[in-house]
Amino acid sequence: MPRQVTVWNENVHEREEPEIAELYPDGIHGAIADAIAEDGHDVRTATLDEPANGLTEDVLADTDVLVWWSHCANDEVQDEVASRVVDRVHEGMGFVPLHSGKNSKPFKRLMGTTCNIKYRHGGETERVWAADPGHPITDGLGESFEIPATEMYGEPYDIPEPDRTVFISWFEGGEVFRSGVCYRRGRGRIFAFRPGHEAYPIYYQDEVQTVVRNAVEWAAPTPGADAVYGEVAPADE
C-alpha cells in the first residue's frame, strides 16, 4: 500500500564538506528517498534550512512515516517543530530516526532519556545481527550482514527498555550496540536504526536500504479503535 513518506535531513555536511557532497550528490535525504520510492511510496524530502525546518503542520498532517537523519545540528531544530513531530507520533505517525537521529529533539523527548552512547571514529567494520529474526523489519535479510567501514557506537545506550530489539551490532574494536530498536508511543510506532554515518556510502548498501524500506512499512499507521480523552458521560446509564 503506497504511503506518504517524508525524509528529513539537516543537510549540513553535504553543503559544507565537499567530500560528503561528492559521496551524496543529492544529499543523504536524496539517497534514502530514492530507496524508499522503489516500493511505490509517495516520498517528499525536507531539510533544516526550509521554513519551519521543512516540517509545517500541513506537511506532517500529510505524513504517514517520517524518516529522520541528523548529526551536527540537532540543537538547531526549532522547539515548536520538535513538539509538532512528537504530537504527530502520538497521533499515529511512524517515526524512523537514523544514525545520530537518536540525539534529535523529537526522539529524546519521546524516550525521556539522554540517549547517550560511547562512540569512536575510524572506519571500523560492523556486523549487524538480526536479534529478532521473526520481526517484519528483518524481511529479506540473512542472520547478519556486514558494513565494511563505519563509526562505532557502543553500549551503554541510555534509552528505555525497547519493546523489541531487532538488531544488535558488533564492531571490530569489541563493542556491541542495540542498533535497531522498536517503541510505541501513543498510536505511533518508532524504529531507531544506528547505521548511517555520513562519511561512508552506507545508504547505498542493499541491506541497509532493505531495513529502511521495511521500517517504513512497519511504522506506517494502522487502523484501530478511536481514542476518546477528557471528561465524558457514563458509558452505561
Residue frames relative to the residue before (quaternion, step in Angstrom):
aa qw qx qy qz dx dy dz
M 1.0000 0.0000 0.0000 0.0000 0.00 0.00 0.00
P 0.4329 -0.7097 0.4822 0.2767 3.62 -0.68 1.01
R 0.1573 -0.7886 0.5919 0.0549 3.55 -1.01 0.90
Q 0.4280 -0.6402 0.5620 0.3020 3.54 -1.31 0.37
V 0.0058 -0.8234 0.5633 -0.0692 3.56 -0.35 1.28
T 0.1201 -0.7610 0.6335 0.0715 3.56 -1.01 0.89
V 0.1584 -0.7650 0.6198 0.0742 3.58 -0.85 1.04
W 0.1059 -0.8099 0.5767 0.0154 3.56 -0.55 1.24
N 0.0249 0.7796 -0.6233 0.0561 3.54 -1.04 0.89
E 0.4844 -0.6593 0.4793 0.3176 3.57 -0.92 0.81
N 0.1965 -0.8426 0.4862 0.1227 3.61 1.24 -0.49
V 0.3631 0.7314 -0.4931 0.3002 3.55 0.95 0.89
H 0.6704 0.5009 -0.3128 0.4492 3.61 0.76 -0.99
E 0.6659 0.5209 -0.3103 0.4347 3.60 0.91 -0.89
R 0.6989 0.4567 -0.2713 0.4789 3.59 1.08 -0.65
E 0.7733 0.3869 -0.1841 0.4673 3.58 1.06 -0.68
E 0.7622 0.3125 -0.1686 0.5412 3.60 1.17 -0.46
P 0.4053 -0.7570 0.4548 0.2363 3.62 -0.36 1.22
E 0.6547 0.5216 -0.3372 0.4308 3.60 0.94 -0.75
I 0.6417 0.4893 -0.3262 0.4924 3.61 1.12 -0.59
A 0.6272 0.5297 -0.3337 0.4633 3.58 1.03 -0.75
E 0.6436 0.5097 -0.3237 0.4703 3.57 1.06 -0.72
L 0.6616 0.5055 -0.3001 0.4656 3.57 1.03 -0.79
Y 0.7894 0.1292 -0.0409 0.5987 3.58 1.01 -0.89
P 0.1266 -0.8515 0.5029 0.0777 3.62 0.40 1.18
D 0.7267 0.3534 -0.2328 0.5412 3.60 1.16 -0.48
G 0.6074 -0.5523 0.3398 0.4588 3.55 1.28 0.35
I 0.6182 -0.5216 0.4201 0.4114 3.56 -1.22 0.40
H 0.6274 0.5443 -0.3378 0.4427 3.57 1.02 -0.75
G 0.6339 0.5384 -0.3344 0.4433 3.58 1.06 -0.71
A 0.6580 0.5046 -0.3089 0.4658 3.58 0.96 -0.87
I 0.6707 0.4869 -0.2996 0.4725 3.58 0.94 -0.87
A 0.6522 0.5212 -0.3154 0.4510 3.59 0.93 -0.87
D 0.6366 0.5284 -0.3339 0.4517 3.60 0.96 -0.81
A 0.6557 0.5104 -0.3191 0.4558 3.59 0.96 -0.83
I 0.6763 0.4920 -0.2948 0.4621 3.59 0.91 -0.90
A 0.6391 0.5515 -0.3245 0.4267 3.58 1.01 -0.80
E 0.5366 0.6324 -0.4053 0.3845 3.60 1.17 -0.42
D 0.6796 0.4722 -0.2881 0.4819 3.60 1.18 -0.48
G 0.6074 -0.6101 0.3375 0.3807 3.58 1.25 0.25
H 0.4455 0.6923 -0.4608 0.3315 3.58 1.24 0.24
D 0.4500 -0.6324 0.5545 0.3001 3.54 -1.30 0.44
V 0.0199 -0.8466 0.5282 -0.0619 3.58 -0.19 1.32
R 0.0536 -0.7548 0.6532 0.0269 3.53 -1.00 0.94
T 0.2751 -0.7382 0.5826 0.1999 3.58 -1.26 0.30
A 0.0687 -0.7698 0.6336 0.0347 3.53 -1.26 0.51
T 0.1285 -0.8090 0.5724 0.0375 3.59 -1.08 0.73
L 0.7269 -0.4893 0.3029 0.3747 3.49 -1.34 0.52
D 0.7373 0.4685 -0.2479 0.4189 3.59 0.88 -0.93
E 0.5196 0.6195 -0.4275 0.4044 3.59 1.24 0.05
P 0.6422 -0.4947 0.3858 0.4405 3.62 -1.19 0.34
A 0.8202 0.0821 -0.1259 0.5519 3.58 -0.94 0.98
N 0.5550 -0.6291 0.3701 0.3990 3.58 1.18 0.66
G 0.6531 -0.5452 0.3033 0.4292 3.57 1.15 0.58
L 0.6965 0.4501 -0.2553 0.4972 3.58 1.28 -0.10
T 0.0018 -0.8140 0.5771 -0.0661 3.54 0.42 1.28
E 0.6863 -0.4479 0.3566 0.4485 3.56 -1.28 0.16
D 0.6625 0.5137 -0.3118 0.4471 3.59 0.93 -0.88
V 0.6452 0.5178 -0.3280 0.4561 3.60 0.94 -0.85
L 0.7094 0.4520 -0.2753 0.4655 3.58 0.79 -0.95
A 0.6139 0.5423 -0.3554 0.4503 3.60 1.06 -0.63
D 0.7264 0.3918 -0.2153 0.5220 3.56 1.19 -0.60
T 0.5844 0.5727 -0.3656 0.4437 3.60 1.23 0.41
D 0.2848 -0.7492 0.5767 0.1583 3.57 -0.82 1.06
V 0.7930 0.0376 0.0150 0.6079 3.57 1.01 -0.88
L 0.1708 -0.7647 0.6163 0.0793 3.55 -0.94 1.00
V 0.1311 -0.7650 0.6288 0.0471 3.56 -0.71 1.17
W 0.1055 -0.8459 0.5217 -0.0329 3.58 -0.61 1.17
W 0.0050 -0.7693 0.6389 -0.0025 3.58 -0.83 1.04
S 0.1934 0.7665 -0.5988 0.1285 3.56 -0.90 0.92
H 0.1027 -0.7985 0.5918 0.0407 3.54 -1.28 0.37
C 0.8661 0.1475 -0.0514 0.4748 3.56 0.07 -1.31
A 0.7480 0.3958 -0.2058 0.4915 3.61 1.19 -0.31
N 0.2062 0.8128 -0.5246 0.1467 3.58 1.11 0.55
D 0.6952 0.4869 -0.2881 0.4434 3.60 0.93 -0.84
E 0.6180 0.5704 -0.3470 0.4151 3.60 1.21 -0.29
V 0.4992 0.6276 -0.4417 0.4024 3.59 1.23 -0.12
Q 0.4976 -0.6716 0.4609 0.2984 3.56 -0.86 0.97
D 0.5469 -0.6278 0.4449 0.3300 3.56 -0.99 0.84
E 0.6292 0.5433 -0.3324 0.4455 3.57 1.02 -0.78
V 0.6486 0.5072 -0.3119 0.4740 3.56 1.03 -0.79
A 0.6359 0.5242 -0.3283 0.4615 3.59 0.95 -0.85
S 0.6569 0.5018 -0.3122 0.4683 3.58 0.93 -0.85
R 0.6281 0.5416 -0.3281 0.4522 3.56 1.05 -0.79
V 0.6453 0.5091 -0.3176 0.4728 3.59 1.00 -0.83
V 0.6530 0.5156 -0.3169 0.4553 3.59 0.89 -0.94
D 0.6494 0.5181 -0.3203 0.4553 3.60 0.93 -0.86
R 0.6707 0.4958 -0.3055 0.4594 3.58 0.94 -0.86
V 0.5999 0.5317 -0.3712 0.4685 3.61 1.06 -0.61
H 0.6557 0.5047 -0.3176 0.4631 3.59 0.88 -0.85
E 0.6670 0.4972 -0.2950 0.4701 3.58 1.12 -0.63
G 0.7046 -0.4778 0.2629 0.4540 3.60 1.22 -0.27
M 0.4885 0.6535 -0.4514 0.3612 3.62 1.19 -0.06
G 0.4142 -0.6892 0.5354 0.2585 3.56 -1.01 0.80
F 0.1250 -0.7891 0.6002 0.0391 3.56 -1.12 0.72
V 0.0308 -0.8045 0.5915 -0.0446 3.57 -0.71 1.17
P 0.0560 -0.8052 0.5901 0.0150 3.63 -0.01 1.23
L 0.1926 -0.7974 0.5688 0.0591 3.55 -0.89 1.02
H 0.8581 0.0640 -0.0816 0.5029 3.53 -1.19 0.79
S 0.8407 -0.1137 0.0780 0.5237 3.63 -0.66 -1.01
G 0.3496 0.7000 -0.5142 0.3513 3.55 1.22 0.42
K 0.5048 0.6344 -0.4202 0.4076 3.56 1.28 -0.21
N 0.7019 0.4235 -0.2600 0.5103 3.59 1.22 -0.44
S 0.4194 0.7127 -0.4719 0.3058 3.57 1.23 0.13
K 0.6278 -0.5465 0.3972 0.3865 3.55 -1.18 0.53
P 0.6696 0.4923 -0.3456 0.4357 3.66 0.79 -0.80
F 0.6831 0.4868 -0.3131 0.4454 3.61 0.83 -0.91
K 0.6669 0.4984 -0.3175 0.4538 3.59 0.87 -0.87
R 0.6461 0.4994 -0.3291 0.4741 3.59 1.02 -0.68
L 0.6633 0.4990 -0.3068 0.4659 3.57 1.00 -0.76
M 0.6934 0.4551 -0.2711 0.4885 3.59 1.11 -0.63
G 0.2817 -0.7811 0.5111 0.2221 3.59 1.02 -0.73
T 0.6604 0.4442 -0.3049 0.5231 3.59 1.23 0.48
T 0.6639 -0.5112 0.3539 0.4154 3.59 -1.26 0.07
C 0.2407 -0.7831 0.5196 0.2426 3.59 1.15 -0.69
N 0.3023 0.7792 -0.4953 0.2368 3.61 1.19 0.51
I 0.0973 -0.7667 0.6340 0.0273 3.53 -1.29 0.62
K 0.3708 -0.5974 0.5955 0.3886 3.51 -1.35 -0.38
Y 0.0397 -0.8126 0.5815 -0.0014 3.61 -1.10 0.59
R 0.0586 -0.7767 0.6264 0.0307 3.53 -1.32 0.33
H 0.3151 -0.7241 0.5829 0.1913 3.57 -0.96 0.90
G 0.4373 0.7337 -0.4701 0.2223 3.57 -1.20 0.29
G 0.5063 -0.7052 0.4050 0.2869 3.60 1.19 0.06
E 0.2481 0.7874 -0.5256 0.2054 3.58 0.94 0.84
T 0.5384 -0.5851 0.4970 0.3476 3.53 -1.30 0.41
E 0.1325 -0.7649 0.6267 0.0678 3.55 -1.13 0.78
R 0.1178 -0.7515 0.6416 0.0991 3.57 -1.03 0.78
V 0.1956 -0.7921 0.5751 0.0597 3.52 -0.68 1.21
W 0.1520 -0.8123 0.5618 0.0377 3.56 -0.59 1.21
A 0.3987 -0.6808 0.5602 0.2523 3.55 -1.04 0.82
A 0.1772 -0.8218 0.5373 0.0666 3.57 -0.18 1.32
D 0.7530 0.2251 -0.1308 0.6044 3.57 1.26 -0.42
P 0.0972 -0.8783 0.4638 0.0639 3.60 0.59 1.16
G 0.6375 0.5196 -0.3461 0.4515 3.60 1.19 -0.19
H 0.5199 0.6589 -0.4128 0.3538 3.57 1.26 -0.15
P 0.5744 -0.6261 0.3940 0.3504 3.65 -0.95 0.79
I 0.6155 0.5606 -0.3675 0.4144 3.62 1.06 -0.58
T 0.6585 0.4967 -0.3202 0.4660 3.63 1.20 -0.30
D 0.3743 0.7516 -0.4828 0.2488 3.63 1.23 -0.05
G 0.8197 0.2510 -0.1969 0.4757 3.56 -0.95 0.90
L 0.6491 0.4992 -0.3155 0.4795 3.59 1.27 0.05
G 0.4651 -0.6240 0.5364 0.3264 3.55 -1.28 0.30
E 0.7463 -0.3906 0.2636 0.4701 3.57 -1.22 -0.23
S 0.7918 -0.0258 -0.0029 0.6102 3.59 1.21 -0.37
F 0.0693 -0.7578 0.6401 0.1058 3.53 -1.36 0.17
E 0.3896 -0.7398 0.5178 0.1813 3.53 -1.23 0.60
I 0.1832 -0.7164 0.6614 0.1254 3.53 -1.15 0.79
P 0.4301 -0.7725 0.3928 0.2529 3.61 -0.34 1.22
A 0.8059 -0.0219 0.0450 0.5899 3.60 0.98 -0.78
T 0.1857 0.7812 -0.5718 0.1679 3.55 -0.84 0.99
E 0.5616 -0.5242 0.4947 0.4063 3.53 -1.37 -0.13
M 0.4004 -0.7147 0.5208 0.2401 3.57 -1.02 0.79
Y 0.0704 -0.7150 0.6923 0.0668 3.52 -1.20 0.80
G 0.0448 -0.8285 0.5582 0.0038 3.59 -0.90 0.88
E 0.5546 -0.5789 0.4875 0.3458 3.50 -1.30 0.48
P 0.5197 -0.1119 -0.8427 -0.0854 1.54 -2.31 0.98
Y 0.2564 -0.7269 0.6259 0.1183 3.54 -1.23 0.74
D 0.2648 -0.8176 0.4947 0.1293 3.58 -0.33 1.26
I 0.3337 0.6927 -0.5553 0.3169 3.51 0.22 1.40
P 0.5821 -0.5374 0.4410 0.4217 3.61 -1.18 0.27
E 0.6452 -0.4929 0.3931 0.4315 3.56 -1.23 0.38
P 0.4079 -0.7336 0.4790 0.2569 3.63 -0.63 1.04
D 0.5640 -0.5462 0.4887 0.3805 3.53 -1.28 0.39
R 0.7674 -0.0602 0.0497 0.6364 3.56 1.05 -0.87
T 0.2211 -0.7180 0.6407 0.1583 3.55 -1.15 0.71
V 0.1998 -0.8335 0.5098 0.0738 3.56 -0.24 1.30
F 0.8065 0.0984 -0.0263 0.5824 3.60 0.99 -0.82
I 0.0869 -0.7392 0.6648 0.0643 3.52 -1.26 0.68
S 0.2071 -0.7977 0.5582 0.0954 3.57 -0.89 0.96
W 0.1699 -0.7234 0.6599 0.1115 3.50 -1.31 0.64
F 0.1784 -0.7764 0.5990 0.0811 3.56 -1.07 0.84
E 0.6149 -0.6101 0.3562 0.3505 3.54 -1.08 0.72
G 0.5975 0.5463 -0.3689 0.4566 3.58 1.24 -0.20
G 0.6363 -0.5692 0.3010 0.4249 3.56 1.34 -0.06
E 0.5820 0.6036 -0.3824 0.3882 3.59 1.18 -0.35
V 0.2028 -0.7335 0.6308 0.1519 3.53 -1.37 0.34
F 0.0664 -0.8037 0.5913 0.0009 3.57 -1.25 0.46
R 0.4215 -0.6616 0.5573 0.2721 3.55 -1.12 0.74
S 0.0740 -0.8886 0.4527 -0.0062 3.53 0.24 1.34
G 0.7780 0.1641 -0.1477 0.5883 3.60 1.23 0.00
V 0.1045 0.8260 -0.5375 0.1337 3.58 -0.25 1.27
C 0.2674 -0.7769 0.5601 0.1061 3.55 -1.12 0.82
Y 0.0025 -0.7677 0.6408 -0.0075 3.51 -1.21 0.73
R 0.1881 -0.7136 0.6477 0.1892 3.49 -1.39 0.17
R 0.0104 -0.7673 0.6410 -0.0138 3.53 -0.97 0.93
G 0.7919 -0.0100 -0.0445 0.6089 3.55 -0.45 1.20
R 0.7658 -0.2865 0.2426 0.5221 3.57 -0.74 -1.05
G 0.6220 0.5985 -0.3222 0.3887 3.57 1.27 -0.19
R 0.3080 -0.7348 0.5788 0.1737 3.54 -1.16 0.70
I 0.1461 -0.7848 0.6013 0.0355 3.56 -1.04 0.90
F 0.0186 0.7626 -0.6466 0.0024 3.55 -1.04 0.84
A 0.1288 -0.7914 0.5962 0.0406 3.57 -0.59 1.20
F 0.0720 -0.8155 0.5734 -0.0309 3.57 -0.70 1.18
R 0.4401 -0.7718 0.4096 0.2068 3.57 -0.59 1.22
P 0.6792 0.5272 -0.3501 0.3717 3.68 0.64 -0.96
G 0.5524 0.6520 -0.4408 0.2747 3.53 -1.25 0.52
H 0.2368 0.7762 -0.5521 0.1913 3.61 1.06 0.58
E 0.5577 -0.6917 0.3592 0.2855 3.54 -0.83 1.11
A 0.6486 0.5648 -0.3245 0.3937 3.62 1.09 -0.59
Y 0.7334 0.3646 -0.2030 0.5366 3.59 1.27 -0.15
P 0.5254 -0.6764 0.4220 0.2972 3.62 -1.08 0.70
I 0.1201 0.8623 -0.4859 0.0776 3.58 1.04 0.81
Y 0.7072 0.4737 -0.2896 0.4377 3.61 0.95 -0.75
Y 0.5830 0.5183 -0.3934 0.4865 3.56 1.28 0.23
Q 0.5421 0.6390 -0.3942 0.3773 3.60 1.23 -0.24
D 0.5626 -0.6584 0.3884 0.3149 3.55 -0.82 1.06
E 0.6880 0.4907 -0.3047 0.4393 3.59 0.81 -0.96
V 0.6473 0.5096 -0.3210 0.4672 3.58 0.99 -0.78
Q 0.6413 0.5091 -0.3220 0.4752 3.58 0.97 -0.78
T 0.6204 0.5402 -0.3378 0.4573 3.57 1.05 -0.75
V 0.6469 0.5152 -0.3201 0.4622 3.57 0.92 -0.87
V 0.6754 0.4935 -0.3054 0.4549 3.59 0.84 -0.93
R 0.6614 0.4920 -0.3184 0.4680 3.59 0.90 -0.84
N 0.6506 0.5030 -0.3187 0.4713 3.60 0.95 -0.82
A 0.6384 0.5381 -0.3278 0.4421 3.57 1.00 -0.79
V 0.6151 0.5380 -0.3434 0.4630 3.57 1.05 -0.73
E 0.6603 0.4974 -0.3100 0.4695 3.59 0.91 -0.89
W 0.6895 0.4933 -0.2872 0.4458 3.59 0.88 -0.93
A 0.7340 0.4537 -0.2369 0.4465 3.58 0.91 -0.94
A 0.4767 0.6896 -0.4406 0.3211 3.61 1.19 -0.29
P 0.6165 -0.5755 0.3837 0.3762 3.59 -1.07 0.68
T 0.1935 -0.7667 0.6049 0.0936 3.53 -1.13 0.77
P 0.5391 -0.6185 0.4447 0.3593 3.61 -1.08 0.57
G 0.1337 0.7803 -0.6032 0.0975 3.53 -1.23 0.43
A 0.7068 -0.4374 0.3289 0.4482 3.53 -1.29 -0.04
D 0.5481 -0.5925 0.4728 0.3536 3.56 -1.20 0.53
A 0.3261 -0.7263 0.5713 0.1997 3.55 -1.09 0.75
V 0.0904 -0.7827 0.6151 0.0295 3.57 -0.91 0.93
Y 0.0437 -0.8059 0.5901 -0.0191 3.58 -0.75 1.08
G 0.6907 0.4820 -0.3509 0.4092 3.53 -1.28 0.29
E 0.7249 -0.4261 0.3148 0.4403 3.53 -1.33 -0.08
V 0.0105 -0.8022 0.5958 -0.0365 3.59 -0.90 0.95
A 0.5493 -0.5717 0.4949 0.3558 3.51 -1.35 0.28
P 0.6455 -0.5094 0.3712 0.4313 3.63 -1.12 0.36
A 0.4855 -0.6627 0.4830 0.3031 3.58 -0.99 0.83
D 0.7782 0.1928 -0.1055 0.5883 3.60 1.08 -0.67
E 0.0250 -0.7966 0.6040 -0.0086 3.56 -0.85 0.98
